[in-house]
Every structure is written in C-alpha cells, then in structure tokens.
Amino acid sequence: MFQFKHLALFAGGTLLGSAGFKLLASKDAQKAYTHVTAAALRCKDSVMTTVDKMQEAAGDILADAKEINEKRAAAAEVVEDAPEEA
C-alpha cells in the first residue's frame, strides 16, 4: 500500500507538472505575461520619474546647504580677524 501511494503521488505530480507546463506555454498565458510585463515597465518608468525628481530636489538642498556653510565660514573668518579690544 505504501509503495502504491508513492507511485500515485509521483504519477499525479508528473501529470500535474505536464499540464501546468502546457498551461504556462499557452497563447493566453503568454498574452497575460506580456500585459504584466508591460505594467511592470510602466511602473518602473513612474518610479524612475519620481527618483529623478527627488535627486534634483536633493541636489538643490545640497547646494543650498553648501552655500549656508560657506557664508558661516566667511562670517567666522571675519570675527576671528577682528582686532581684540583690551
């Protein structure tokens, strides 16, 4: 009985695998894969557009931060160069 169960499971798995392969290779399945891939590409384009906008904003923020630091450094130089009062 135990051997028959294993043989039946193997045969069923092989049959199901063959049917699954044929189903996955069918024209309808390929059409579905094409639509899913097209949607994924549209999603990728949308994400890349958002990433580009964020990179531009980050670049602007970085430039502003560098400008602020340069002004602070220049102001600190002026204070250090000022004559000391006795």
N, C-alpha and C positions, 0 to 999 in steps of 0.2 A: 504494500500500500504506500509506504514511504517513497519508494523509487518512482511509482506512478505519479505521485504528487509533484515531484521534482521534474519529471518528464513533461507533465501537463503544464507546469509553470514555464518551463523553457519554451515549449511549443507556443504557448499563449504569448509570451514575450516576443518571440520571433515574429509571430503573425502580427501583433500589435505594432512592432517596430517597422515591419514592411509596409503596413497600411499607413502608419504615421509618415514614413518617408515619402510615399506616393502623395499623401495629402499635402505635405510641405512643398513638394515639387510641382504641384498643380498650378494651372494658369491663374486661378482665383487667388491662391496663396501668394503667388509672385506679384499679382496686382496689389494685394494688401501690403506686401513688403515694400513695394515701390511707394505707396502712399505714406507709409510710416517713415520711410527714409526721407521723403520729401518734407514731411512735417518736421523731422529732426533737423534737416538742413535749414528750414525757416527759423526754427528755434535757435539754432546756432548763430544765424545772421542777426537775430534780435539781441541775443546775449552779447555778441561782439560789438554791436552798435552801442549798447549800454556800457560796455567795458571801455570803449573809445571815449565816450563822454566823461566817464569817471576819470580816465587817465588825463584828459585835458583839464578837468577841474583840479585834480591833484597837482598837475604841473603849475597851474595858476597859483594854487595855495603855496606851493614850494617857492615859487618866485617871490610872492609877497612876503613869506617868512624870511627869505634871504635878504630882502630889501630892509625889513624891520631890523634884522640883526646888524646889517651894515650901518644903519642910522644910529643904533645903540652904540656900536663900536666907535663910530665917529664922535658921538657925544661924549663917550667915556674918555677918548683921547683929548678932547678939548678940556675936560675937567682936570685931567692929570697934568696937562701942560700949563694950567693956570698958575700964576705966582702965588706962593703961600704968604698969608698975612702973619706978621709976627706979633 
